[in-house]
């Protein structure tokens, strides 16, 4: 299990709820891309997505 800096995650999303939704959607994308390319991932798609969010690589747009 990897360590996640919650302060970094909170800095890149308005709330933990939004962070969870963003990471979950990205994890699904990563898993589908890996399956299509028949790749073996070094970590779980969820961990990969959370680390991307933590580093600020994931952006989102609120649609009203």
Helices and strands as residue ranges (DSSP letters): H 6-11, H 16-37, H 45-55
